[in-house]
Amino acid sequence: MYIGHRMKYLIVSILFILSLSLQAQTYRYSKSIFDEVSVTENVVYTNAPSISGFYNDESNVSTESFAMDIYEPVGDDINNRPAIIFIHGGAFVSGNRKHDDMEAFCDSLAHKGYVTATIDYRLGMYVTSNASATRAVYRGLQDGRSAVRFLKANAGDYGIDPAKIYMAGSSAGAFICLHSVYMNDLDEKPDKAGSYNYNNPIIPFNQITAPDLGNYDIGNNLSYDGAPAAIFCLWGALQNTSLIKAKDNIPIFLVHGTADGTVPFGVGPPFGLSSFSDTYGSSPISTAISQLGFSSIDTWFVDGEGHEFYGVSNGNWSSSPNDYWGVTVEKAASFFHDQHKPKADFSYSSRALDVVFSNESTGAPTWYWDFGDGETSRLENPDHSYSVSGTYIVTLHVENKIKSWDESIIEISVDNTGIQDYTLNQITTYPNPVRDILVVNNLPSCTDIEVFSVNGTLIKRISSDGSQLGIDMKDLPVGMYIINFSSRQKSFQQRVLKTK
């Protein structure tokens, strides 16, 4: 493919500017910037009534402790970091927090600057009982919310911002994420999660009297809300999309293979088993959210791929991660970074080789400008003079207090043609600094004079046919001003300092 000279110049310039910025910026949350990660294992986050044994014999329940492993970047100086809770799959009958993919997610995102955690939760389900399946999902919902509440209650101990605790889950873990944010009204609690009688589908085929599982939030730290601030869902589903209400505008990223035979991409029972009720996968979830007009949804639907398509079986590598794994990690990192990053933006005005830059970013108290000519600035609204005419790639890199960042990159052109000798040799102004009247001498005929603030705002415009003029500056605020003189398509600028 042919690439023109100008395009080649732009590509090289952008890469050069980005390399310069990289030397000055950390790109936290997007790149792995920490060499080491520490892991605090077996941190108990909840105690809950748990089923003893592999199957869902709810006549044999005892209170058990459930733990998380917490990952933190070593040498981090920020004490209000975002946190992500990762929740393993296993169809609510198997699995644990040590799944390969959950540990790999935690390690990868902690190297980028997050606090991450992988959790155990209550298991147990008759795979041929719809009532048992409903109750298993509900218990998972409760445990996921307990994990969120634990991190909020202990945010100071782990250097976490309690308002920025997110969830990510695979398969059953994605069910937990989805129900944690959409099953949140009292009237949405399933009947089967209350006191419920159902038949044991295996020997001795007795009737099971299942106790009421309680509210969405049970256990400790009940003064905190258990809902995550955003969720990243890998091949998950909801009981029904009717759970999604207009008030449930939670940032969400849905990942799913369209040929998933374990958790339907569309509508259908898990595993294709008729004993289960239909679930609503990522496709109808996405449709329902879009119909409500939410803008906080991202999707990655891969045609023809099945369950756990990044190379694991029940959360563990069959051999090694495939190409989808790295893409999935980067999509997760980008999505979570979007939840707490500032927005970089700027405008500019130019007069000949002088450019005034105006920061229009939001949520950022620090700025790093690269003007594309080797010069930089950390001022909020800098002005810059280029030495020669040309096209430059200007980059504004902004950061907030937790070093979350964004960049705005704009190509600008400056042109020095049009400055005549008379502008240098004839026009004189005094006094400078000025308090009241700026006197201008030796003006050519038909000269237009414009007074600009340093941010490019036009203050006043004057036309003169005489050789001398007085510009009234006494009512202007103290500061720097740019005086632009133009005549016969030629121009000249001078900076003037207004004092008290």
Secondary structure, 3 states (H helix, E strand, C coil): CCCCHHHHHHHHHHHHHHHHHHHHCCCCCCCCCCCCEEEEEEEEEEEEEEECCCCCCCCCEEEEEEEEEEEEECCCCCCCEEEEEEECCCCCCCCCCCCHHHHHHHHHHHHCCCEEEEECCCCCCCCCCHHHHHHHHHHHHHHHHHHHHHHHHCHHHHCEEEEEEEEEEECHHHHHHHHHHHCCCHHHCCHHHCCEEEECCCCCCCEEEECCCCCCCCCCCCCCCCCCCCEEEECCCECCHHHCCCCCCCCEEEEEECCCCCCCCCEECHHHCCCCCCEECHHHHHHHHHHCCCCCEEEEEECCCCCCCCCEECCEECCCCCHHHHHHHHHHHHHHHHCCCCECCEEEEEECCEEEEEECCECCCEEEEECCCCCEECCCCCEEECCCCEEEEEEEEEECCCCCEEEEEEEEEECCCCCCHHHHHCCEEECCCECCEEEEECCCCCEEEEEEECCCCEEEEEEECCCEEEEECCCCCCEEEEEEEEECCEEEEEEEEECC
